[in-house]
Amino acid sequence: MITQPKSVKFEINPGQEVFIETGKLARQADGAVTVRQGNCILLATVVANKDPKEGQDFFPLSVDYQEKFASAGRIPGSFFKREARLNDYEILTSRLIDRALRPLFPEDYLCDVQVLISLISSDENVMPDSLACLAASAALAVSNIPIKEIISEVRIGRIKGEFIINPSKAQLAISDFEFLIAATEKNLMMVEGEAKECSEEELVQCLEIAHEAIRKQIKAQAELRKVVGITEVRDYKKPEQDIAIKDKVYAFAKAKVTAIAEMGSAKHERSDAFTALKKEIIEHLGTEITDLQKKLAGKYYEDLKWELVRDMMVDKRIRLDGRKLDQVRPLAMEVDPLPTPHGSSLFTRGETQSLTTVTLGTKLDELMQETAASAEYTKFFLHYNFPPFSTGEVKMMRGVGRREVGHGNLAMRSLKRVLPADSTYTIRVVSDILESNGSSSMATVCGTSLALMDAGVPLSAPVAGVAMGLVKEEDGFAVLTDILGDEDHLGDMDFKVAGTDTGVTALQMDIKIQGITEEIMETALEQARDARIHILGEMNKVIGRSRETVSDNAPAMVTIKIDAEKIRDVIGKGGATIRSITEETGASIDIEDDGTIVIFGEGAESRDAAVDRINMITAEAEVGQIYKGKVVKIADFGAFVNIIPGKDGLVHISQIANERVEKVTDYLSEGQEVDVIVLDVDRGRIKLSIKEVPSNEASDESADEGDSNEDDVDGNTAASNEQG
């Protein structure tokens, strides 16, 4: 049966209407909508299993955002000419949506849920990722899948002090703010973005403005849900419970869990103690319990840990490793631990460690970031690696996962606005996490800042990052500075803040509960700033500013400017000239249309040799300048001499010697090297002289004097003979 589509609309900005429609496409999905702004159209679908899989004890949510190449009128460039695996941009967008949606589902809902968002039509003036979460939430809203609340997401930018909701790509390029914010009607749920050293007060203002725009979108979704007629959600199977087993676990383990939590131990010591206690609980329950009861006992044990550790932090202000709530773990750091990379650092914070390297390359090393709608090159990119040994585990190595892509992107965004805007180097950063116990992405930020300064990349200011946590109970809360992995797992918020000593450069916040208050946000930002300043102070003791020069191992680089009309001379016919320069000098040469030439050499010698060659090719003959040239052609009226690559001048027969020259070949031959002086340059014609070269004149005078003496001697001898 074909139903009539239903839709709602709202204005995201004055004159910018957004339409949400359901009932036309993908009608067999549990929920399906299209979201349209201009020519940008997103299709979002959601499907959930009716029952959880047997024995499943977690919530399996999968979110995938994909851009169809047809949306931009393009054919994929792959061998098979079809969309392949998700690129980094699609993965990052998928993560943003996932992190916003996941807290909306009931804690006891364990059915598989799949959310798919596809860009099916693009618009160069509309950034689709800022509408993707709206589309996903709207698909859930028109389904009967159980969710606690409706959510939405916007991007906010700022141009000349004015905040803009969902700015265009062109607007974003000149914005000093870029934050993606997800929220329910009442509470912020997810924040991620970057800024050019904004203050904490500016950040709070930005969040408030974004939240108002989000409320518009939530209202539109609620209207559509009402029009569709969704008034109740489906029933679902709840996880099995055994209150008797729960009581036994709590009675036996409560004091023991508290003792382990309060001993202030290291990660593995604490983990081993908790693991041993779990085994002890199972033994205590006896041999009569079933496998299901064992599984439930394990779950209740984890619940007990969660409750007791959280109470300890809120009530007693005690943390698992014995630190104060606002205390940063011990720091150790060094630069240049590796002799060959262009820049390197080793940053350790507690039991988290990052080994970071910087490699400087040429324009040929730029990274192409391709989506369905665009393909752009970037000169700065950061790769984050998280091998299993960093947590003392054995796992399959299956390439880069979504977590690695996300953490690397956050660290990259933290640093990119302090890099020089006019850098000619391509910069690749690699962070290898060697140890991990919380906040490895922020360790990467600190390590990257140190390594960049070690490499001689001129940062406007060093950057440090710290991860904040939150434990919130009805009667109070605790904001935790520099959280451990266990504190992240047991807490209600993961709040990462990076910045300089003057402002925030990047932020990522994920909320696991129904939002946070303004008081909590202000406390977290204040503690994060104090921690950041402390870490920066320790970093400055190791290296306070970028080195004056790049590493000797880095490509030797120089930028020169030539007349744009000379570009063809440097390139040569079919690129022959520039190829010969590259082959002979080993340098890499990049020529811009305006005549700017960037030369990268394997060393200073290679670079300087290439510069000399280019200068010779582009040089202009100067009147009065003496050149060592080569005779390239003989004519009856004179000789043509090459003085500069591609530049020949004429030595007229009258300018060869002081005496009368009857025949040019009596004095010159092709291939002969001669010193010449430029007499005149007229409309590209170069007039040369051999005889006017001062050294040649001196030689002629000397020769003339010698000839005259010989004549005198001969004359005297002759006269004498005649007289005799």
C-alpha positions in Angstrom: 0.0 0.0 0.0 1.4 3.4 -1.0 1.0 6.0 1.7 1.0 9.7 1.3 4.4 11.2 2.3 4.4 13.5 5.3 6.8 16.4 5.9 7.7 19.4 8.1 9.9 22.3 7.5 11.8 24.9 9.5 14.4 27.7 9.0 17.9 27.0 10.1 18.9 30.5 9.2 16.7 33.3 7.7 15.9 32.2 4.1 17.4 28.8 4.6 14.6 26.2 4.8 15.1 22.6 5.8 12.5 20.0 4.9 12.1 16.6 6.7 10.0 14.0 4.8 8.9 10.4 5.5 6.7 7.9 3.9 8.1 8.1 0.4 11.5 6.3 0.4 12.7 3.1 2.1 9.2 2.3 3.6 10.2 -1.2 4.8 12.7 0.3 7.3 11.5 0.8 10.8 12.1 4.5 10.2 13.2 6.4 7.1 13.4 10.1 6.3 14.9 12.5 3.8 16.3 15.8 5.0 16.7 18.5 2.4 18.4 22.0 2.4 18.8 23.5 -1.1 20.0 20.7 -3.4 21.5 18.7 -0.5 19.4 15.6 0.3 20.2 13.0 2.9 18.4 9.7 3.3 18.5 8.2 6.8 17.1 4.8 7.7 17.0 2.8 11.0 16.2 -0.8 11.6 16.2 -2.7 14.9 15.9 -6.4 15.6 12.7 -7.3 17.5 14.7 -9.3 20.1 18.3 -9.4 21.3 20.6 -12.2 20.3 20.8 -15.1 22.7 23.2 -14.4 25.5 24.0 -10.8 24.3 24.9 -8.5 27.2 25.7 -5.3 25.4 24.0 -2.8 23.1 25.1 -3.3 19.5 24.5 0.0 17.7 26.1 0.5 14.2 26.1 3.9 12.4 27.4 4.4 8.9 27.4 7.6 6.9 28.2 7.4 3.3 28.3 9.9 0.4 27.2 8.6 -3.0 29.4 9.7 -5.8 26.3 10.2 -8.0 25.2 12.9 -5.5 27.8 15.2 -7.0 27.5 13.8 -10.6 30.8 11.9 -10.3 31.9 8.4 -11.1 34.2 6.7 -8.5 37.8 6.6 -9.4 38.3 3.0 -8.1 39.0 0.1 -10.3 35.5 -1.3 -9.8 33.9 2.2 -10.3 31.7 1.8 -7.2 31.7 3.2 -3.7 34.4 1.4 -1.6 34.9 1.4 2.2 34.2 4.5 4.1 36.9 7.2 3.8 38.2 9.1 6.9 35.6 11.9 6.5 32.7 9.5 6.4 34.1 7.6 9.4 34.5 10.8 11.4 30.9 11.8 10.5 29.7 8.3 11.5 31.4 8.6 14.8 29.8 12.0 15.5 26.4 10.6 14.9 27.0 7.4 16.9 28.3 9.3 19.9 25.2 11.6 19.9 22.7 8.7 19.5 24.1 6.0 21.8 23.0 7.6 25.2 19.4 7.9 23.9 18.6 4.2 24.2 17.4 2.6 27.4 20.2 0.9 29.4 18.4 -2.5 29.2 17.8 -2.3 25.5 20.1 -4.9 23.8 18.6 -5.4 20.4 20.8 -4.8 17.3 20.2 -1.3 15.8 21.6 -0.2 12.4 21.5 3.4 11.3 22.4 4.3 7.7 22.7 7.8 6.4 23.4 8.4 2.7 24.1 11.7 0.9 22.1 11.2 -2.3 22.2 14.8 -3.7 24.9 17.4 -2.9 24.9 21.1 -2.8 28.3 23.0 -2.8 26.8 25.6 -0.4 25.6 23.1 2.1 27.8 20.9 4.3 25.9 17.6 4.7 27.6 16.3 7.9 25.9 19.1 9.9 22.5 17.7 8.8 23.4 14.0 9.2 22.6 13.6 12.9 19.3 15.4 12.4 18.4 12.9 9.7 19.4 9.9 11.9 17.4 11.2 14.9 14.4 12.0 12.7 14.5 8.4 11.3 14.4 7.1 15.0 11.6 9.6 15.8 9.2 8.3 13.1 9.9 4.7 14.2 8.6 2.8 17.3 12.2 1.9 18.4 12.5 2.9 22.0 14.5 6.1 22.6 14.5 8.3 25.7 14.5 11.6 23.9 14.9 13.3 20.5 18.2 14.8 19.7 19.8 16.9 16.9 23.1 18.5 16.0 24.4 21.7 14.4 27.7 23.1 13.4 28.5 26.6 14.6 31.1 29.0 13.2 32.1 32.6 13.9 33.0 35.3 11.4 34.1 38.7 12.7 32.4 38.1 16.0 29.1 36.9 14.6 28.1 33.3 15.2 26.6 31.4 12.3 24.6 28.2 12.4 25.6 25.5 9.8 27.9 27.8 7.8 28.7 27.1 4.2 32.1 25.7 3.2 33.2 29.1 2.1 32.1 30.7 5.4 33.8 28.0 7.3 37.1 28.7 5.6 37.2 32.2 7.2 35.7 31.2 10.5 37.7 31.3 13.8 35.3 28.8 15.3 34.1 25.3 14.2 32.1 23.2 16.6 29.6 20.4 16.0 27.2 20.2 18.9 24.5 17.6 19.7 21.8 18.1 22.3 18.4 17.1 23.5 15.8 19.7 24.4 17.4 20.3 27.8 20.9 19.0 27.8 24.2 19.0 25.8 25.2 15.5 24.8 28.2 15.8 22.4 30.6 18.6 21.4 33.6 18.4 19.0 35.5 21.0 17.2 38.3 23.5 17.0 38.9 27.2 17.5 41.7 29.8 17.2 42.5 30.0 20.9 39.0 30.9 22.2 38.3 31.7 25.8 36.2 29.4 28.0 33.6 32.2 28.2 33.3 32.4 24.4 33.0 28.6 24.2 30.0 28.7 26.7 28.4 31.4 24.6 28.8 29.4 21.5 27.2 26.3 23.1 24.2 28.3 24.2 23.5 29.7 20.7 23.9 26.3 19.2 21.5 24.8 21.7 18.8 27.3 20.7 19.2 26.2 17.0 19.0 22.6 18.0 15.7 23.1 19.9 14.2 24.3 16.6 15.2 21.0 15.0 13.9 18.9 17.8 10.6 20.7 17.6 10.3 19.9 13.9 11.1 16.2 14.6 8.4 16.1 17.3 5.9 17.6 14.9 6.7 15.0 12.3 6.5 12.2 14.9 3.0 13.4 15.8 1.9 13.7 12.2 3.1 10.1 11.5 1.2 9.0 14.6 3.9 7.5 16.7 2.5 7.5 20.3 4.2 4.5 21.9 7.3 2.3 21.4 7.6 -1.4 20.9 8.1 -3.8 23.8 11.4 -5.5 24.1 12.9 -8.4 26.1 14.6 -7.2 29.2 17.8 -8.9 30.4 17.2 -11.7 32.9 17.6 -10.9 36.6 18.3 -13.0 39.8 17.9 -10.9 42.9 19.1 -13.7 45.2 22.4 -13.9 43.3 22.7 -10.1 43.3 22.2 -9.9 47.1 24.9 -12.6 47.6 27.4 -10.8 45.4 26.8 -7.5 47.1 27.0 -8.9 50.6 30.2 -10.8 49.9 32.1 -8.3 47.8 31.1 -4.8 48.9 33.9 -4.3 51.5 36.5 -6.1 49.4 35.7 -3.9 46.3 36.0 -0.8 48.5 39.3 -1.9 49.8 40.8 -2.5 46.4 39.4 0.8 45.0 40.8 2.8 47.9 44.4 1.3 47.9 45.6 3.8 45.2 47.3 1.2 43.1 48.5 1.1 39.5 46.4 -0.1 36.6 47.6 -3.7 36.4 47.9 -4.2 40.1 44.3 -3.0 40.5 43.0 -5.0 37.6 44.6 -8.2 38.9 43.0 -7.6 42.3 39.6 -7.1 40.8 40.0 -10.2 38.6 41.0 -12.3 41.6 38.0 -11.0 43.6 35.6 -12.0 40.7 37.0 -15.5 40.8 36.6 -15.6 44.6 32.9 -14.5 44.2 32.2 -17.3 41.8 33.8 -19.8 44.2 31.8 -18.4 47.1 28.5 -19.0 45.2 29.3 -22.7 45.1 29.2 -25.3 42.5 25.4 -25.5 42.3 25.0 -22.3 40.3 24.2 -22.4 36.6 26.2 -20.8 33.8 23.5 -18.1 33.5 23.8 -17.3 37.2 27.6 -17.1 36.9 27.1 -14.6 34.0 24.7 -12.6 36.1 27.0 -12.7 39.1 29.7 -11.2 36.9 27.3 -8.5 35.8 26.3 -7.7 39.4 29.9 -7.5 40.4 30.6 -4.9 37.7 27.5 -3.0 38.8 28.8 -3.1 42.4 32.2 -1.8 41.3 30.5 1.0 39.3 28.4 2.1 42.3 31.1 1.9 44.9 33.9 3.6 42.9 31.5 6.4 41.9 30.4 6.9 45.5 34.0 7.0 46.6 34.8 9.8 44.2 31.8 11.9 45.0 31.6 11.4 48.8 35.2 10.8 49.8 36.9 12.7 47.0 39.2 9.7 46.5 40.4 8.4 43.1 41.5 5.0 42.1 45.2 5.9 41.9 45.1 8.0 45.0 45.2 11.4 43.3 43.2 14.5 44.2 40.3 15.3 41.9 42.2 18.1 40.1 45.6 16.5 40.1 47.6 15.7 36.9 49.5 12.4 36.9 53.4 12.6 36.9 54.9 13.9 33.7 58.0 12.9 31.8 59.0 14.2 28.4 61.9 14.6 26.1 62.6 15.8 22.5 64.8 14.4 19.9 64.9 10.8 21.3 65.2 9.5 17.7 68.2 10.8 15.7 66.9 10.4 12.1 63.3 11.7 12.0 63.0 15.5 11.3 61.5 15.9 14.8 60.5 13.6 17.6 59.3 13.5 21.2 58.5 11.0 23.9 55.7 12.2 26.2 54.6 10.2 29.2 51.8 11.0 31.6 51.2 8.4 34.3 50.7 5.1 32.5 50.0 6.7 29.1 52.9 7.3 26.7 53.2 8.6 23.1 56.2 8.4 20.8 55.7 11.1 18.2 57.6 11.8 15.0 57.4 14.6 12.5 58.4 14.3 8.8 58.8 17.3 6.6 58.1 16.8 2.9 57.4 18.6 -0.3 54.3 19.5 -2.2 54.4 16.1 -3.8 53.8 14.6 -0.4 50.5 16.5 0.2 47.5 14.3 1.2 44.5 14.3 -1.0 41.3 14.2 1.0 38.5 13.0 -1.4 34.8 12.8 -0.8 32.0 12.4 -3.3 31.5 16.2 -3.5 35.1 17.4 -3.4 38.8 16.6 -3.5 41.3 18.8 -1.6 44.9 18.6 -0.7 46.2 19.2 2.8 49.8 20.0 4.0 49.3 18.8 7.5 48.0 15.4 8.6 48.4 13.3 11.7 48.3 9.5 12.0 47.5 7.9 15.4 48.4 4.2 16.1 47.2 2.2 19.0 48.9 -1.2 19.0 47.5 -3.9 21.4 50.7 -4.1 23.5 50.0 -0.5 24.7 47.3 -2.1 27.0 49.1 -5.3 27.6 46.8 -7.3 25.3 47.0 -9.7 22.4 44.8 -8.7 19.5 44.6 -9.2 15.8 46.2 -6.3 13.8 43.5 -5.5 11.2 44.5 -2.0 10.1 43.3 1.4 11.2 40.0 1.3 13.1 37.5 4.1 13.6 38.9 4.9 17.0 42.4 5.5 15.5 40.9 7.8 12.8 38.9 9.8 15.4 41.7 10.2 17.9 44.2 11.2 15.2 41.7 13.8 13.8 41.1 15.3 17.2 44.8 15.7 17.8 45.3 17.2 14.3 42.6 19.7 14.9 44.1 20.7 18.2 47.4 21.8 16.5 46.4 23.0 13.0 45.5 26.5 13.9 48.9 27.2 15.6 50.8 26.2 12.5 52.2 28.8 10.1 49.6 29.6 7.4 52.3 30.0 4.7 54.3 26.9 5.4 55.7 25.4 2.2 56.5 22.1 3.9 54.1 19.2 4.0 54.0 18.0 7.6 53.2 14.4 8.6 52.9 13.6 12.3 52.7 10.0 13.6 51.8 9.2 17.2 52.5 5.7 18.3 50.9 4.9 21.6 53.3 2.7 23.6 51.3 2.7 26.9 47.7 3.6 27.5 45.7 4.2 30.6 43.5 7.1 29.7 43.7 10.1 27.4 46.1 8.8 24.7 44.7 11.4 22.3 45.6 14.2 24.6 49.1 12.7 25.1 49.3 12.8 21.3 48.5 16.5 21.3 51.3 17.2 23.8 53.8 14.9 22.0 52.9 16.5 18.7 53.5 20.0 20.0 56.9 19.0 21.3 57.9 17.1 18.1 56.9 20.0 15.9 59.0 22.5 17.9 61.8 20.0 17.8 61.5 19.8 14.0 61.8 23.6 13.7 58.1 24.2 12.6 57.3 27.7 13.9 54.2 27.3 16.1 52.4 30.4 17.2 52.2 28.8 20.6 52.7 25.4 22.2 49.6 23.3 22.7 48.7 20.8 25.5 45.7 18.7 26.1 44.0 17.0 29.0 41.0 14.7 29.4 38.4 15.5 32.1 35.9 13.1 33.6 32.7 13.4 35.6 30.8 11.3 38.2 27.4 12.7 38.9 25.0 11.4 41.6 21.8 12.9 42.8 23.4 14.6 45.8 26.6 15.8 44.2 29.2 15.5 41.5 33.0 15.2 41.0 34.9 16.5 38.1 38.1 14.5 37.5 41.3 15.9 35.9 43.4 13.7 33.6 41.2 10.6 33.8 42.3 7.0 33.9 40.9 4.4 31.6 38.8 3.0 34.5 37.5 6.4 35.4 36.4 6.9 31.8 34.6 3.6 31.8 32.9 4.2 35.2 32.2 7.9 34.7 29.5 10.0 33.0 31.6 12.2 30.8 34.7 12.2 28.6 35.7 15.8 28.1 38.9 16.4 26.2 40.3 20.0 26.0 43.3 21.2 24.1 44.8 24.6 23.9 47.5 27.2 24.5 48.1 29.3 27.5 45.7 31.8 26.2 42.8 29.8 24.8 41.1 26.6 23.7 42.1 25.1 20.3 40.0 22.0 20.3 37.4 20.2 22.3 35.6 16.9 22.4 32.9 16.1 24.9 30.7 13.0 25.2 28.0 12.7 27.8 26.7 9.3 29.0 23.9 10.7 31.1 21.0 13.0 30.5 23.2 16.1 30.1 25.1 18.3 32.5 24.4 21.5 34.3 26.0 24.9 33.6 27.8 24.6 37.0 29.4 21.3 35.9 30.5 22.7 32.6 32.1 25.7 34.2 33.9 23.6 36.8 35.2 21.2 34.1 36.4 24.0 31.9 38.2 25.8 34.8 39.9 22.5 36.0 40.9 21.7 32.4 42.5 25.2 32.0 44.5 24.8 35.2 45.7 21.4 34.1 46.6 22.6 30.7 48.7 25.5 32.1 50.5 23.1 34.4 51.3 20.7 31.5 52.5 23.6 29.3 54.8 24.8 32.1 56.4 21.4 32.2 56.7 21.2 28.4 58.4 24.6 28.3 61.1 23.3 30.6 62.0 20.8 27.8 61.6 23.1 24.8 60.0 26.5 25.1 59.9 27.5 21.4 60.4 26.1 18.0 64.0 25.6 16.9 65.4 28.3 14.6 66.2 25.9 11.8 64.8 22.6 10.6 66.7 19.4 11.1 69.7 18.7 9.0 67.9 15.5 7.9 64.9 17.5 6.6 64.7 18.7 2.9 66.6 22.0 2.4 64.0 24.4 1.2 64.0 27.8 -0.4 61.4 29.9 -2.1 62.3 32.3 -5.0 60.2 34.5 -7.3 60.7 34.8 -11.0 58.9 36.7 -13.8 55.8 34.7 -14.7 56.8 35.0 -18.3 60.0 33.1 -17.6 58.1 30.0 -16.3 58.2 28.4 -19.8 62.0 28.9 -19.9 62.4 27.0 -16.6 60.1 24.2 -17.7 61.5 23.9 -21.2 60.0 22.2 -24.2 58.1 19.2 -23.0 59.5 19.7 -19.5 63.0 18.9 -20.7 64.7 21.8 -18.8 63.1 21.2 -15.4 63.7 17.5 -15.7 67.4 18.0 -16.4 67.6 20.3 -13.3 65.9 17.7 -11.1 68.0 14.9 -12.4 71.3 16.7 -12.1 70.7 18.3 -8.7 68.4 15.8 -7.0 66.1 18.7 -6.0 62.3 18.8 -6.1 60.9 21.9 -7.8 57.4 23.2 -7.6 56.3 26.2 -9.8 53.2 28.3 -9.1 51.4 30.2 -11.9 52.5 33.5 -10.3 56.2 32.7 -10.7 56.8 31.5 -7.2 59.2 28.5 -7.1 59.7 26.3 -4.1 62.9 24.2 -4.3 63.4 21.2 -2.0 66.9 19.7 -2.0 68.1 16.5 -0.3 70.6 18.9 1.3 71.8 22.5 1.1 74.2 21.7 -1.8 71.4 20.1 -3.9 69.0 23.0 -3.2 71.6 25.7 -4.0 72.6 24.0 -7.2 69.0 24.0 -8.4 68.7 27.7 -7.4 71.8 28.5 -9.4 70.5 26.7 -12.5 67.1 28.5 -12.3 68.8 31.9 -11.8 70.9 31.4 -14.8 67.9 30.4 -16.9 65.8 33.3 -15.8 68.6 35.9 -15.7 68.5 38.9 -18.0 71.6 40.2 -19.7 72.9 43.4 -18.0 74.7 46.2 -19.9 78.3 46.4 -18.8 78.3 42.9 -17.3 81.1 40.5 -18.3 80.1 36.9 -19.1 82.1 33.8 -20.0 80.3 32.6 -23.1 80.5 29.9 -25.7 80.5 30.5 -29.4 77.5 28.7 -30.8 77.4 30.0 -34.4 79.8 31.7 -36.9 78.5 34.1 -39.5 80.3 36.4 -42.1 79.3 39.4 -40.0 80.3 38.1 -36.6 79.7 35.3 -34.0 76.8 34.4 -31.8 77.8 33.7 -28.2 75.6 32.0 -25.6 76.1 33.9 -22.3 73.1 32.7 -20.3 71.1 29.4 -20.8 68.7 30.3 -23.6 70.3 33.7 -24.2 72.6 34.3 -27.2 74.2 37.6 -28.2 76.0 38.9 -31.3 79.7 39.8 -31.3 79.9 41.9 -34.5 83.0 41.4 -36.6 84.1 44.9 -35.6 84.0 43.9 -31.9 86.2 40.9 -32.1 89.6 42.5 -32.1 91.2 46.0 -32.1 92.7 45.4 -35.5 90.7 44.9 -38.7 89.2 41.4 -38.9 88.9 40.1 -42.4 87.6 36.7 -41.5 85.8 35.7 -38.3 87.1 32.2 -38.4 90.6 33.4 -38.2 89.8 34.5 -34.6 86.9 32.3 -33.4 85.5 28.8 -33.8 82.3 27.1 -32.7 82.5 25.8 -29.1 85.3 28.2 -28.1 84.8 29.9 -24.7 85.4 33.6 -24.7 84.9 36.5 -22.3 82.4 39.1 -23.6 80.9 42.3 -22.3 77.3 43.4 -22.9 77.2 46.6 -24.9 73.5 47.0 -25.3 70.2 45.2 -25.0 67.6 46.3 -27.5 64.2 44.6 -27.7 65.7 41.3 -26.7 68.7 41.7 -29.0 72.0 41.5 -27.1 75.1 43.3 -28.5 78.4 41.9 -27.2 82.0 42.7 -27.5 85.2 40.8 -27.0 87.7 43.6 -27.6 86.0 45.9 -25.0 86.5 43.4 -22.2 89.1 45.2 -19.9 91.3 42.1 -19.6 91.2 41.7 -23.4 92.1 45.4 -23.9 95.1 45.0 -21.5 96.3 42.0 -23.5 96.0 43.9 -26.7 97.9 46.9 -25.4 100.6 44.6 -24.1 100.7 42.9 -27.4 100.9 46.2 -29.2 103.8 47.3 -27.1 105.6 44.1 -27.8 105.1 44.4 -31.5 106.4 48.0 -31.5 109.7 47.0 -29.7 110.2 44.2 -32.1 109.8 46.6 -34.9 112.3 49.0 -33.3 114.8 46.3 -32.9 114.3 45.1 -36.4 114.4 48.6 -37.6 117.6 49.5 -35.7 119.2 46.3 -36.9 118.3 47.1 -40.5 119.6 50.6 -40.2 122.8 49.4 -38.7 123.3 46.9 -41.4 122.7 49.6 -44.0 125.2 51.9 -42.4 127.7 49.0 -42.1 
